[in-house]
Amino acid sequence: MALLTEAAKKGLLLKARSAIANAIGAESPPPPMAAADLAEALSAKAGLIPADLLAGAFVTIRKKGQLRGCIGYPEPERPLLDVVEHCAVSAAISDPRFPPLTAAEWGDVDLELSVLGPIEPVDHISEVVIGHDGLIVEFGRRRGLLLPQVAVEWKWNAEEFAAQTCIKAGLPPDAWQKGAKLFKFEAEVFAETEFP
């Protein structure tokens, strides 16, 4: 998917870090790239994507390598800059699996961003490429999503990945074979650890 420039990736990570620092009262990093500069960086993709890029994204927070929060907005309905800022704050203070991040923890966390590509229906499980595709499952009002890197981390094959996505949605593991709709998406994943 490789759409974002290195400058855009750094800028988005700084924007996420700054938003979290403001939300938890921690010392902020150096000011993030100015919005105009970031917009220019986002549009510097051979003219393929406008500065007001609409994209889904997830922000993952890790503390000393362990998951500490992850929140996302998968639909490409809002500007990427807004999505990253909102999801960063939500991952820090609103992930129901964890207590809110504190300023005392701030120095021990690293951020990872996943910028999502278009969401496409899956007609057959053989279409799912591990390490390349993330999955969404829908059945009625239930919906679950797992990012591409999750299947790699857990060493799942495509069927296991689909089953775990169903479980994430609160569905039986075989729901993807029994009427639940399965979708895939690519994601451009990058982390602060890549930019010392």
MDTraj code that builds the backbone (N, CA, C; nanometers):
import mdtraj as md
import numpy as np

residues = "MET ALA LEU LEU THR GLU ALA ALA LYS LYS GLY LEU LEU LEU LYS ALA ARG SER ALA ILE ALA ASN ALA ILE GLY ALA GLU SER PRO PRO PRO PRO MET ALA ALA ALA ASP LEU ALA GLU ALA LEU SER ALA LYS ALA GLY LEU ILE PRO ALA ASP LEU LEU ALA GLY ALA PHE VAL THR ILE ARG LYS LYS GLY GLN LEU ARG GLY CYS ILE GLY TYR PRO GLU PRO GLU ARG PRO LEU LEU ASP VAL VAL GLU HIS CYS ALA VAL SER ALA ALA ILE SER ASP PRO ARG PHE PRO PRO LEU THR ALA ALA GLU TRP GLY ASP VAL ASP LEU GLU LEU SER VAL LEU GLY PRO ILE GLU PRO VAL ASP HIS ILE SER GLU VAL VAL ILE GLY HIS ASP GLY LEU ILE VAL GLU PHE GLY ARG ARG ARG GLY LEU LEU LEU PRO GLN VAL ALA VAL GLU TRP LYS TRP ASN ALA GLU GLU PHE ALA ALA GLN THR CYS ILE LYS ALA GLY LEU PRO PRO ASP ALA TRP GLN LYS GLY ALA LYS LEU PHE LYS PHE GLU ALA GLU VAL PHE ALA GLU THR GLU PHE PRO".split()
xyz = np.array([
    [0.0825, -0.1193, 0.0000],
    [0.0000, 0.0000, 0.0000],
    [0.0867, 0.1254, 0.0000],
    [0.1979, 0.1324, 0.0605],
    [0.3001, 0.2377, 0.0594],
    [0.2586, 0.3683, -0.0079],
    [0.1743, 0.4441, 0.0572],
    [0.1284, 0.5707, 0.0024],
    [0.1896, 0.6904, 0.0739],
    [0.2226, 0.6752, 0.1999],
    [0.2690, 0.7874, 0.2795],
    [0.4200, 0.8037, 0.2696],
    [0.4631, 0.9270, 0.2597],
    [0.6060, 0.9555, 0.2597],
    [0.6600, 0.9387, 0.4015],
    [0.7913, 0.9304, 0.4123],
    [0.8539, 0.9209, 0.5447],
    [0.8181, 1.0433, 0.6292],
    [0.8188, 1.1604, 0.5658],
    [0.7849, 1.2836, 0.6382],
    [0.6415, 1.2790, 0.6901],
    [0.5497, 1.2271, 0.6089],
    [0.4099, 1.2165, 0.6521],
    [0.3961, 1.1191, 0.7689],
    [0.4679, 1.0075, 0.7623],
    [0.4619, 0.9100, 0.8714],
    [0.5118, 0.9722, 1.0019],
    [0.6260, 1.0389, 0.9955],
    [0.6804, 1.1043, 1.1147],
    [0.5839, 1.2097, 1.1674],
    [0.5280, 1.2868, 1.0752],
    [0.4341, 1.3906, 1.1156],
    [0.3095, 1.3347, 1.1824],
    [0.2564, 1.2262, 1.1277],
    [0.1376, 1.1643, 1.1881],
    [0.1695, 1.1073, 1.3260],
    [0.2866, 1.0455, 1.3403],
    [0.3261, 0.9930, 1.4710],
    [0.3424, 1.1059, 1.5732],
    [0.4035, 1.2146, 1.5307],
    [0.4193, 1.3289, 1.6215],
    [0.2839, 1.3893, 1.6574],
    [0.1931, 1.3956, 1.5607],
    [0.0585, 1.4475, 1.5864],
    [-0.0122, 1.3601, 1.6903],
    [0.0001, 1.2285, 1.6758],
    [-0.0617, 1.1363, 1.7713],
    [0.0005, 1.1533, 1.9101],
    [0.1325, 1.1608, 1.9161],
    [0.2009, 1.1742, 2.0447],
    [0.1643, 1.3064, 2.1116],
    [0.1599, 1.4125, 2.0364],
    [0.1252, 1.5426, 2.0918],
    [-0.0180, 1.5439, 2.1461],
    [-0.1106, 1.4822, 2.0720],
    [-0.2505, 1.4770, 2.1166],
    [-0.2635, 1.4000, 2.2476],
    [-0.1913, 1.2890, 2.2593],
    [-0.1956, 1.2101, 2.3835],
    [-0.1341, 1.2891, 2.4979],
    [-0.0187, 1.3512, 2.4738],
    [0.0478, 1.4293, 2.5791],
    [-0.0455, 1.5371, 2.6331],
    [-0.1143, 1.6067, 2.5428],
    [-0.2091, 1.7094, 2.5866],
    [-0.3231, 1.6494, 2.6678],
    [-0.3710, 1.5324, 2.6275],
    [-0.4853, 1.4697, 2.6950],
    [-0.4510, 1.4188, 2.8347],
    [-0.3271, 1.3731, 2.8551],
    [-0.2926, 1.3146, 2.9855],
    [-0.2063, 1.4072, 3.0705],
    [-0.1768, 1.5253, 3.0194],
    [-0.0979, 1.6207, 3.0966],
    [0.0487, 1.5845, 3.1059],
    [0.1000, 1.5205, 3.0027],
    [0.2420, 1.4830, 3.0005],
    [0.3193, 1.5868, 2.9210],
    [0.4505, 1.5823, 2.9354],
    [0.5336, 1.6729, 2.8580],
    [0.5227, 1.6344, 2.7117],
    [0.4927, 1.7319, 2.6299],
    [0.4734, 1.7068, 2.4877],
    [0.6076, 1.6945, 2.4172],
    [0.6106, 1.6205, 2.3090],
    [0.7323, 1.6149, 2.2274],
    [0.7497, 1.7485, 2.1575],
    [0.8542, 1.7627, 2.0793],
    [0.8659, 1.8854, 2.0003],
    [0.7380, 1.9059, 1.9196],
    [0.7039, 2.0293, 1.8868],
    [0.5775, 2.0531, 1.8153],
    [0.5677, 1.9667, 1.6908],
    [0.4484, 1.9104, 1.6651],
    [0.4345, 1.8291, 1.5456],
    [0.4500, 1.9160, 1.4221],
    [0.4739, 1.8492, 1.3134],
    [0.4860, 1.9182, 1.1853],
    [0.3645, 2.0097, 1.1686],
    [0.3861, 2.1299, 1.1238],
    [0.2748, 2.2228, 1.1029],
    [0.1714, 2.1574, 1.0113],
    [0.0456, 2.1890, 1.0368],
    [-0.0630, 2.1270, 0.9603],
    [-0.0428, 2.1459, 0.8100],
    [0.0012, 2.2650, 0.7689],
    [0.0219, 2.2891, 0.6260],
    [0.1335, 2.2003, 0.5719],
    [0.2422, 2.1848, 0.6499],
    [0.3526, 2.0996, 0.6067],
    [0.3088, 1.9541, 0.5992],
    [0.2288, 1.9121, 0.6984],
    [0.1819, 1.7744, 0.6989],
    [0.0873, 1.7502, 0.5818],
    [-0.0015, 1.8457, 0.5568],
    [-0.0928, 1.8325, 0.4432],
    [-0.0137, 1.8205, 0.3135],
    [0.0938, 1.8999, 0.3018],
    [0.1777, 1.8930, 0.1823],
    [0.2447, 1.7559, 0.1724],
    [0.2934, 1.7048, 0.2863],
    [0.3579, 1.5737, 0.2863],
    [0.2589, 1.4645, 0.2467],
    [0.1359, 1.4776, 0.2959],
    [0.0348, 1.3778, 0.2632],
    [-0.0034, 1.3818, 0.1153],
    [0.0083, 1.4982, 0.0533],
    [-0.0304, 1.5085, -0.0872],
    [0.0865, 1.4803, -0.1803],
    [0.2051, 1.4575, -0.1257],
    [0.3240, 1.4365, -0.2087],
    [0.3367, 1.2918, -0.2545],
    [0.2271, 1.2364, -0.2992],
    [0.2273, 1.0980, -0.3454],
    [0.1952, 1.0962, -0.4943],
    [0.2757, 1.1658, -0.5697],
    [0.2574, 1.1741, -0.7151],
    [0.1174, 1.2218, -0.7509],
    [0.0597, 1.3041, -0.6634],
    [-0.0708, 1.3610, -0.6915],
    [-0.1857, 1.2634, -0.6795],
    [-0.1620, 1.1455, -0.6228],
    [-0.2675, 1.0443, -0.6161],
    [-0.3662, 1.0679, -0.5031],
    [-0.3211, 1.1328, -0.3954],
    [-0.4077, 1.1511, -0.2795],
    [-0.4078, 1.2978, -0.2400],
    [-0.5251, 1.3588, -0.2280],
    [-0.5312, 1.5000, -0.1913],
    [-0.4926, 1.5230, -0.0450],
    [-0.4642, 1.6491, -0.0133],
    [-0.4218, 1.6848, 0.1218],
    [-0.5296, 1.6522, 0.2253],
    [-0.6548, 1.6553, 0.1851],
    [-0.7631, 1.6249, 0.2799],
    [-0.8011, 1.4768, 0.2713],
    [-0.6997, 1.3926, 0.2617],
    [-0.7154, 1.2484, 0.2518],
    [-0.8137, 1.1945, 0.3552],
    [-0.9162, 1.1241, 0.3083],
    [-1.0107, 1.0562, 0.3958],
    [-0.9626, 0.9129, 0.4102],
    [-0.9363, 0.8714, 0.5329],
    [-0.8862, 0.7357, 0.5541],
    [-0.9180, 0.6906, 0.6953],
    [-0.9348, 0.5607, 0.7086],
    [-0.9463, 0.5018, 0.8408],
    [-0.8068, 0.4804, 0.8974],
    [-0.7986, 0.4738, 1.0290],
    [-0.6687, 0.4519, 1.0937],
    [-0.6889, 0.3927, 1.2326],
    [-0.5847, 0.3265, 1.2805],
    [-0.5795, 0.2757, 1.4169],
    [-0.4522, 0.3265, 1.4817],
    [-0.4614, 0.3592, 1.6094],
    [-0.3441, 0.3972, 1.6877],
    [-0.3255, 0.2911, 1.7953],
    [-0.2070, 0.2326, 1.7970],
    [-0.1722, 0.1312, 1.8966],
    [-0.0656, 0.1882, 1.9886],
    [-0.0880, 0.1729, 2.1173],
    [0.0088, 0.2166, 2.2188],
    [0.0671, 0.0921, 2.2833],
    [0.1991, 0.0865, 2.2885],
    [0.2670, -0.0238, 2.3570],
    [0.3536, 0.0338, 2.4678],
    [0.3502, -0.0318, 2.5828],
    [0.4348, 0.0061, 2.6952],
    [0.5364, -0.1054, 2.7152],
    [0.6621, -0.0736, 2.6917],
    [0.7701, -0.1717, 2.7010],
    [0.7369, -0.2967, 2.6182],
    [0.6821, -0.2739, 2.5001],
    [0.6522, -0.3825, 2.4080],
    [0.5173, -0.4493, 2.4259],
    [0.4472, -0.4207, 2.5360],
    [0.3175, -0.4834, 2.5624],
    [0.2037, -0.3890, 2.5256],
    [0.0959, -0.4452, 2.4703],
    [-0.0187, -0.3646, 2.4324],
    [-0.0687, -0.2843, 2.5520],
    [-0.0921, -0.1542, 2.5288],
    [-0.1407, -0.0656, 2.6351],
    [-0.2661, 0.0095, 2.5923],
    [-0.3020, -0.0039, 2.4652],
    [-0.4233, 0.0580, 2.4140],
    [-0.4242, 0.0527, 2.2622],
    [-0.5421, 0.0370, 2.2051],
    [-0.5546, 0.0388, 2.0595],
    [-0.6985, 0.0741, 2.0251],
    [-0.7134, 0.1840, 1.9537],
    [-0.8456, 0.2290, 1.9109],
    [-0.8335, 0.2755, 1.7668],
    [-0.9368, 0.2501, 1.6892],
    [-0.9340, 0.2933, 1.5508],
    [-1.0695, 0.3319, 1.4986],
    [-1.0658, 0.3864, 1.3818],
    [-1.1850, 0.4272, 1.3083],
    [-1.1642, 0.3772, 1.1658],
    [-1.2255, 0.2645, 1.1278],
    [-1.1927, 0.2006, 1.0003],
    [-1.2485, 0.2672, 0.8751],
    [-1.3565, 0.3391, 0.8865],
    [-1.4219, 0.3921, 0.7668],
    [-1.3492, 0.5145, 0.7122],
    [-1.3335, 0.5243, 0.5804],
    [-1.2678, 0.6401, 0.5194],
    [-1.3643, 0.7576, 0.5022],
    [-1.4167, 0.8085, 0.6139],
    [-1.5183, 0.9132, 0.6103],
    [-1.4689, 1.0464, 0.6650],
    [-1.3540, 1.0459, 0.7334],
    [-1.3039, 1.1680, 0.7969],
    [-1.1589, 1.1908, 0.7549],
    [-1.1120, 1.3163, 0.7611],
    [-0.9720, 1.3433, 0.7267],
    [-0.8763, 1.2642, 0.8158],
    [-0.7729, 1.2107, 0.7545],
    [-0.6765, 1.1275, 0.8263],
    [-0.6181, 1.1982, 0.9484],
    [-0.5857, 1.3248, 0.9354],
    [-0.5285, 1.3979, 1.0488],
    [-0.6228, 1.3959, 1.1690],
    [-0.7519, 1.4175, 1.1444],
    [-0.8505, 1.4161, 1.2532],
    [-0.8649, 1.2768, 1.3129],
    [-0.8671, 1.1755, 1.2259],
    [-0.8817, 1.0372, 1.2721],
    [-0.7651, 0.9989, 1.3623],
    [-0.6422, 1.0303, 1.3199],
    [-0.5239, 0.9958, 1.3992],
    [-0.5278, 1.0638, 1.5355],
    [-0.5598, 1.1916, 1.5370],
    [-0.5638, 1.2648, 1.6641],
    [-0.6706, 1.2076, 1.7581],
    [-0.7888, 1.1852, 1.7052],
    [-0.8988, 1.1315, 1.7865],
    [-0.8673, 0.9908, 1.8389],
    [-0.8178, 0.9053, 1.7515],
    [-0.7888, 0.7671, 1.7908],
    [-0.6728, 0.7595, 1.8895],
    [-0.5751, 0.8476, 1.8748],
    [-0.4622, 0.8490, 1.9679],
    [-0.5105, 0.8782, 2.1102],
    [-0.5921, 0.9801, 2.1237],
    [-0.6441, 1.0155, 2.2565],
    [-0.7327, 0.9037, 2.3104],
    [-0.8183, 0.8484, 2.2242],
    [-0.9063, 0.7395, 2.2680],
    [-0.8267, 0.6161, 2.3103],
    [-0.7214, 0.5822, 2.2361],
    [-0.6384, 0.4664, 2.2726],
    [-0.5721, 0.4887, 2.4076],
    [-0.5362, 0.6128, 2.4375],
    [-0.4681, 0.6438, 2.5635],
    [-0.5623, 0.6450, 2.6831],
    [-0.6829, 0.6954, 2.6645],
    [-0.7680, 0.7148, 2.7829],
    [-0.9025, 0.6432, 2.7790],
    [-0.9390, 0.5829, 2.6637],
    [-1.0741, 0.5247, 2.6538],
    [-1.0792, 0.3789, 2.6124],
    [-0.9657, 0.3126, 2.5960],
    [-0.9692, 0.1700, 2.5623],
    [-1.0229, 0.0965, 2.6850],
    [-1.1388, 0.0305, 2.6735],
    [-1.2008, -0.0312, 2.7913],
    [-1.1192, -0.1451, 2.8527],
    [-1.0186, -0.1936, 2.7825],
    [-0.9358, -0.3027, 2.8349],
    [-0.8296, -0.2553, 2.9329],
    [-0.8054, -0.1240, 2.9373],
    [-0.6959, -0.0707, 3.0169],
    [-0.7403, 0.0540, 3.0932],
    [-0.6750, 0.0810, 3.2087],
    [-0.7003, 0.2102, 3.2744],
    [-0.6400, 0.3212, 3.1885],
    [-0.6854, 0.4452, 3.2059],
    [-0.6279, 0.5547, 3.1282],
    [-0.4765, 0.5643, 3.1480],
    [-0.4081, 0.5949, 3.0395],
    [-0.2631, 0.6138, 3.0432],
    [-0.2319, 0.7331, 3.1330],
    [-0.1248, 0.7233, 3.2104],
    [-0.0862, 0.8324, 3.2997],
    [0.0421, 0.8990, 3.2518],
    [0.0636, 1.0193, 3.2996],
    [0.1859, 1.0924, 3.2658],
    [0.3091, 1.0157, 3.3139],
    [0.2957, 0.9412, 3.4239],
    [0.4086, 0.8643, 3.4771],
    [0.4526, 0.7529, 3.3811],
    [0.3613, 0.7035, 3.2996],
    [0.3927, 0.5968, 3.2040],
    [0.4464, 0.6511, 3.0716],
    [0.4333, 0.7794, 3.0521],
    [0.4547, 0.8417, 2.9227],
    [0.5889, 0.8087, 2.8587],
    [0.6946, 0.8070, 2.9382],
    [0.8275, 0.7804, 2.8847],
    [0.8496, 0.6367, 2.8413],
    [0.7586, 0.5474, 2.8778],
    [0.7750, 0.4048, 2.8473],
    [0.6889, 0.3563, 2.7318],
    [0.6196, 0.4478, 2.6633],
    [0.5289, 0.4038, 2.5572],
    [0.5825, 0.4384, 2.4181],
    [0.5464, 0.3525, 2.3235],
    [0.5744, 0.3744, 2.1822],
    [0.4425, 0.3667, 2.1067],
    [0.4329, 0.4426, 2.0002],
    [0.3110, 0.4460, 1.9206],
    [0.3321, 0.3772, 1.7868],
    [0.2248, 0.3153, 1.7400],
    [0.2221, 0.2544, 1.6075],
    [0.0940, 0.2992, 1.5396],
    [0.1028, 0.3363, 1.4135],
    [-0.0149, 0.3770, 1.3375],
    [-0.0395, 0.2780, 1.2246],
    [-0.1658, 0.2520, 1.1997],
    [-0.2084, 0.1704, 1.0863],
    [-0.3066, 0.2553, 1.0070],
    [-0.2677, 0.2941, 0.8867],
    [-0.3549, 0.3712, 0.7988],
    [-0.4188, 0.2727, 0.7015],
    [-0.5508, 0.2677, 0.7043],
    [-0.6236, 0.1659, 0.6299],
    [-0.6530, 0.2057, 0.4869],
    [-0.6445, 0.1063, 0.3994],
    [-0.6834, 0.1230, 0.2597],
    [-0.8309, 0.0904, 0.2438],
    [-0.8768, 0.0811, 0.1200],
    [-1.0180, 0.0510, 0.0943],
    [-1.0602, -0.0838, 0.1528],
    [-1.1849, -0.0903, 0.1938],
    [-1.2433, -0.2126, 0.2499],
    [-1.3163, -0.2856, 0.1373],
    [-1.2824, -0.4141, 0.1187],
    [-1.3386, -0.4919, 0.0076],
    [-1.3997, -0.6217, 0.0604],
    [-1.5098, -0.6675, 0.0013],
    [-1.5676, -0.7947, 0.0439],
    [-1.4770, -0.9121, 0.0086],
    [-1.4830, -1.0163, 0.0912],
    [-1.4077, -1.1397, 0.0671],
    [-1.5077, -1.2456, 0.0208],
    [-1.4879, -1.2956, -0.1006],
    [-1.5763, -1.3990, -0.1527],
    [-1.5307, -1.5385, -0.1120],
    [-1.3989, -1.5563, -0.0974],
    [-1.3445, -1.6856, -0.0578],
    [-1.2223, -1.6619, 0.0299],
    [-1.2057, -1.7436, 0.1313],
    [-1.0969, -1.7247, 0.2275],
    [-0.9596, -1.7271, 0.1608],
    [-0.9482, -1.7907, 0.0446],
    [-0.8195, -1.7952, -0.0261],
    [-0.7751, -1.6569, -0.0739],
    [-0.8666, -1.5601, -0.0738],
    [-0.8325, -1.4234, -0.1138],
    [-0.7559, -1.3479, -0.0052],
    [-0.7580, -1.3991, 0.1170],
    [-0.6952, -1.3308, 0.2303],
    [-0.5461, -1.3653, 0.2343],
    [-0.4630, -1.2630, 0.2297],
    [-0.3182, -1.2811, 0.2325],
    [-0.2667, -1.2399, 0.3703],
    [-0.2150, -1.3362, 0.4450],
    [-0.1629, -1.3100, 0.5798],
    [-0.0431, -1.2149, 0.5699],
    [-0.0442, -1.1154, 0.6589],
    [0.0620, -1.0156, 0.6605],
    [0.0349, -0.8994, 0.5672],
    [-0.0640, -0.9134, 0.4828],
    [-0.0998, -0.8094, 0.3865],
    [-0.2380, -0.7527, 0.4160],
    [-0.3325, -0.8410, 0.4484],
    [-0.4717, -0.8010, 0.4695],
    [-0.5107, -0.8027, 0.6159],
    [-0.5924, -0.7055, 0.6532],
    [-0.6640, -0.7089, 0.7794],
    [-0.8046, -0.7584, 0.7500],
    [-0.8780, -0.7967, 0.8536],
    [-1.0129, -0.8503, 0.8333],
    [-1.1167, -0.7774, 0.9171],
    [-1.2361, -0.7692, 0.8602],
    [-1.3549, -0.7202, 0.9304],
    [-1.4625, -0.8254, 0.9108],
    [-1.5339, -0.8584, 1.0173],
    [-1.6480, -0.9480, 1.0052],
    [-1.7712, -0.8732, 1.0558],
    [-1.8835, -0.8938, 0.9876],
    [-2.0096, -0.8308, 1.0267],
    [-2.1207, -0.9341, 1.0251],
    [-2.2022, -0.9303, 1.1282],
    [-2.3217, -1.0141, 1.1326],
    [-2.4238, -0.9408, 1.2182],
    [-2.5317, -0.8958, 1.1548],
    [-2.6291, -0.8151, 1.2271],
    [-2.5611, -0.6877, 1.2765],
    [-2.5736, -0.6622, 1.4068],
    [-2.5135, -0.5423, 1.4648],
    [-2.3730, -0.5673, 1.5191],
    [-2.3266, -0.6885, 1.5071],
    [-2.1926, -0.7223, 1.5579],
    [-2.0883, -0.7018, 1.4488],
    [-1.9755, -0.6485, 1.4928],
    [-1.8665, -0.6221, 1.3986],
    [-1.7340, -0.6373, 1.4717],
    [-1.6405, -0.7031, 1.4076],
    [-1.5069, -0.7186, 1.4640],
    [-1.4025, -0.6887, 1.3588],
    [-1.2883, -0.6376, 1.4017],
    [-1.1807, -0.6016, 1.3108],
    [-1.0479, -0.6417, 1.3725],
    [-0.9613, -0.7000, 1.2917],
    [-0.8236, -0.7277, 1.3325],
    [-0.7307, -0.6753, 1.2236],
    [-0.6266, -0.6066, 1.2673],
    [-0.5287, -0.5482, 1.1759],
    [-0.4402, -0.6563, 1.1149],
    [-0.3788, -0.6304, 0.9998],
    [-0.2963, -0.7312, 0.9328],
    [-0.1850, -0.7880, 1.0206],
    [-0.1238, -0.7046, 1.1018],
    [-0.0098, -0.7501, 1.1822],
    [-0.0487, -0.8495, 1.2915],
    [-0.1761, -0.8541, 1.3285],
    [-0.2204, -0.9452, 1.4349],
    [-0.2038, -1.0909, 1.3911],
    [-0.2418, -1.1218, 1.2690],
    [-0.2286, -1.2598, 1.2199],
    [-0.0828, -1.3032, 1.2160],
    [0.0049, -1.2116, 1.1816],
    [0.1485, -1.2424, 1.1769],
    [0.2011, -1.2665, 1.3177],
    [0.1648, -1.1771, 1.4118],
    [0.2107, -1.1908, 1.5504],
    [0.1692, -1.3240, 1.6122],
    [0.0478, -1.3701, 1.5788],
    [-0.0046, -1.4936, 1.6374],
    [0.0189, -1.6157, 1.5487],
    [0.0811, -1.5958, 1.4323],
    [0.1117, -1.7051, 1.3387],
    [-0.0143, -1.7813, 1.2951],
    [-0.1210, -1.7062, 1.2657],
    [-0.2458, -1.7654, 1.2197],
    [-0.2449, -1.7836, 1.0685],
    [-0.3159, -1.8866, 1.0217],
    [-0.3441, -1.8972, 0.8796],
    [-0.4737, -1.8188, 0.8528],
    [-0.5175, -1.8152, 0.7278],
    [-0.6339, -1.7335, 0.6925],
    [-0.7605, -1.7779, 0.7660],
    [-0.7809, -1.9082, 0.7797],
    [-0.9002, -1.9582, 0.8495],
    [-0.8983, -1.9206, 0.9974],
    [-0.7824, -1.9342, 1.0613],
    [-0.7705, -1.8962, 1.2026],
    [-0.7911, -1.7459, 1.2203],
    [-0.7393, -1.6685, 1.1256],
    [-0.7543, -1.5235, 1.1297],
    [-0.9025, -1.4863, 1.1213],
    [-0.9756, -1.5497, 1.0301],
    [-1.1190, -1.5243, 1.0169],
    [-1.1927, -1.5644, 1.1446],
    [-1.1564, -1.6797, 1.2013],
    [-1.2200, -1.7268, 1.3243],
    [-1.1954, -1.6295, 1.4400],
    [-1.0725, -1.5806, 1.4524],
    [-1.0402, -1.4871, 1.5609],
    [-1.1083, -1.3521, 1.5414],
    [-1.1280, -1.3128, 1.4169],
    [-1.2003, -1.1886, 1.3897],
    [-1.3459, -1.2043, 1.4326],
    [-1.4026, -1.3226, 1.4098],
    [-1.5388, -1.3513, 1.4558],
    [-1.5463, -1.3434, 1.6083],
    [-1.4503, -1.4029, 1.6752],
    [-1.4477, -1.3995, 1.8217],
    [-1.4398, -1.2549, 1.8709],
    [-1.3587, -1.1737, 1.8037],
    [-1.3471, -1.0318, 1.8403],
    [-1.4832, -0.9624, 1.8322],
    [-1.5674, -1.0081, 1.7377],
    [-1.7006, -0.9495, 1.7203],
    [-1.8028, -1.0086, 1.8169],
    [-1.7610, -1.1057, 1.8994],
    [-1.8547, -1.1704, 1.9901],
    [-1.9387, -1.2763, 1.9200],
    [-1.8861, -1.3281, 1.8111],
    [-1.9558, -1.4306, 1.7326],
    [-1.8868, -1.5658, 1.7492],
    [-1.9551, -1.6748, 1.7142],
    [-1.8872, -1.8041, 1.7125],
    [-1.7730, -1.8021, 1.6110],
    [-1.6664, -1.8791, 1.6352],
    [-1.5507, -1.8761, 1.5458],
    [-1.5813, -1.9111, 1.4008],
    [-1.6865, -1.9892, 1.3771],
    [-1.7179, -2.0292, 1.2394],
    [-1.8251, -1.9412, 1.1755],
    [-1.8571, -1.8282, 1.2370],
    [-1.9624, -1.7413, 1.1829],
    [-1.9302, -1.6948, 1.0409],
    [-1.8012, -1.6806, 1.0095],
    [-1.7626, -1.6364, 0.8741],
    [-1.8016, -1.7402, 0.7685],
    [-1.8244, -1.8662, 0.8123],
    [-1.8672, -1.9718, 0.7207],
    [-2.0190, -1.9904, 0.7226],
    [-2.0862, -1.9189, 0.8122],
    [-2.2296, -1.9416, 0.8327],
    [-2.3095, -1.8116, 0.8251],
    [-2.2792, -1.7295, 0.7265],
    [-2.3627, -1.6126, 0.7014],
    [-2.3047, -1.4778, 0.7389],
    [-2.2019, -1.4731, 0.8218],
    [-2.1400, -1.3446, 0.8537],
    [-2.0649, -1.2946, 0.7302],
    [-2.0635, -1.1645, 0.7112],
    [-1.9927, -1.1055, 0.5975],
    [-1.8478, -1.0807, 0.6370],
    [-1.7569, -1.1149, 0.5476],
    [-1.6140, -1.0982, 0.5714],
    [-1.5596, -0.9967, 0.4715],
    [-1.4795, -0.9028, 0.5224],
    [-1.4180, -0.7994, 0.4405],
    [-1.2686, -0.7963, 0.4692],
    [-1.1915, -0.7477, 0.3716],
    [-1.0477, -0.7340, 0.3917],
    [-1.0063, -0.5914, 0.3580],
    [-0.8897, -0.5539, 0.4084],
    [-0.8334, -0.4226, 0.3797],
    [-0.6826, -0.4309, 0.3955],
    [-0.6124, -0.3455, 0.3246],
    [-0.4692, -0.3310, 0.3441],
    [-0.4472, -0.2221, 0.4482],
    [-0.3306, -0.2223, 0.5087],
    [-0.2957, -0.1149, 0.6016],
    [-0.1480, -0.0836, 0.5881],
    [-0.1181, 0.0437, 0.5921],
    [0.0207, 0.0877, 0.5967],
    [0.0531, 0.1069, 0.7445],
    [0.1426, 0.0229, 0.7957],
    [0.1728, 0.0190, 0.9384],
    [0.3129, 0.0738, 0.9610],
    [0.3243, 0.1668, 1.0555],
    [0.4547, 0.2247, 1.0874],
    [0.4549, 0.2667, 1.2337],
    [0.5733, 0.2674, 1.2930],
    [0.5849, 0.2911, 1.4376],
    [0.6986, 0.3880, 1.4670],
    [0.6925, 0.4453, 1.5862],
    [0.7986, 0.5365, 1.6294],
    [0.9342, 0.4668, 1.6331],
    [0.9340, 0.3381, 1.6612],
    [1.0612, 0.2642, 1.6703],
    [1.1361, 0.2624, 1.5370],
    [1.0673, 0.2914, 1.4271],
    [1.1316, 0.2961, 1.2955],
    [1.2039, 0.4275, 1.2712],
    [1.1747, 0.5268, 1.3557],
    [1.2310, 0.6604, 1.3375],
    [1.3040, 0.7051, 1.4641],
    [1.4292, 0.6590, 1.4830],
    [1.5007, 0.6942, 1.6053],
    [1.5238, 0.8436, 1.6183],
])
top = md.Topology()
chain = top.add_chain()
for i, resn in enumerate(residues, 1):
    res = top.add_residue(resn, chain, resSeq=i)
    for name in ("N", "CA", "C"):
        top.add_atom(name, md.element.get_by_symbol(name[0]), res)
traj = md.Trajectory(xyz[None], top)
